[in-house]
Amino acid sequence: MSKKNLGSSFDKFLEEEGLLAEAEAVAVKRVIAFQLAQIMESHNISKATLAKRMQTSRAALDRLLDPQNGSVTLHSLERAAAVLGKRLKIQLI
């Protein structure tokens, strides 16, 4: 066999199954939740403190930091980023 890879890429498979957009959205949410948690940890900011600074509840912050919860608003992400001294950047590519 001279071909290194047989078949299509995993992205192509997901696209063919109609699952690529959803998989990418979940991946982006996980990355953002991870980044927020890392910044909180590096600045020694507790969830309770961040929730207070964001003027939201601890439960709402838990949903924001939950990588499985896809129902987070851009406004919530922007507020969290701003409180942590960051900006949220979203691009269409």
C-alpha positions in Angstrom: 0.0 0.0 0.0 1.5 3.3 -1.1 -1.1 5.6 0.5 -0.3 6.7 4.0 -4.0 7.4 4.9 -7.0 5.4 3.7 -10.4 7.0 3.6 -11.4 10.5 4.5 -10.5 12.7 7.4 -12.5 12.7 10.6 -13.7 16.2 9.8 -14.9 15.0 6.4 -16.8 12.1 8.1 -18.4 14.5 10.6 -19.4 16.8 7.8 -20.9 14.0 5.8 -22.9 12.9 8.8 -24.1 16.5 9.5 -22.2 16.7 12.8 -19.3 18.9 12.0 -20.8 22.3 13.1 -22.0 20.8 16.4 -18.7 19.1 17.1 -16.8 22.3 16.5 -19.2 24.3 18.7 -18.7 21.9 21.5 -14.9 22.0 21.1 -14.9 25.8 21.1 -17.0 25.9 24.3 -14.7 23.5 26.0 -11.7 25.5 25.1 -13.3 28.7 26.4 -14.4 27.1 29.6 -10.9 25.7 30.1 -9.2 29.1 29.4 -11.5 30.8 31.9 -10.8 28.3 34.5 -7.0 28.6 33.9 -7.1 32.4 34.2 -9.2 32.1 37.4 -6.7 29.7 38.8 -3.6 31.8 37.8 -5.2 34.9 39.4 -6.5 33.0 42.5 -10.0 34.0 41.8 -12.7 31.8 43.2 -16.0 31.0 41.5 -17.9 33.0 44.1 -15.6 36.0 43.6 -15.9 35.9 39.8 -19.7 35.5 40.1 -19.9 38.5 42.4 -17.7 40.6 40.0 -19.9 39.6 37.1 -23.0 40.4 39.1 -24.4 37.0 38.5 -25.1 33.9 40.5 -22.7 31.1 41.3 -25.1 28.7 39.5 -24.9 30.9 36.3 -21.1 30.9 36.5 -21.1 27.1 36.9 -23.1 26.9 33.7 -20.7 29.2 32.0 -17.7 27.1 33.1 -19.4 23.8 32.2 -17.8 22.6 29.0 -20.9 20.5 28.2 -23.3 23.4 28.5 -23.7 25.0 25.1 -26.5 27.4 26.0 -24.1 30.2 27.1 -24.6 33.7 25.7 -22.0 35.8 24.1 -22.8 38.5 26.6 -22.0 36.2 29.5 -18.7 35.2 27.9 -17.8 38.8 27.3 -18.6 39.8 30.9 -16.5 36.9 32.2 -13.6 37.9 29.9 -13.8 41.5 30.9 -13.8 40.8 34.6 -10.7 38.7 34.1 -9.0 41.4 32.1 -9.4 39.7 28.8 -11.4 40.3 25.6 -13.6 37.7 23.8 -12.7 37.5 20.1 -14.9 35.6 17.7 -14.2 35.3 14.0 -16.0 34.0 10.9 -13.5 32.2 8.7 
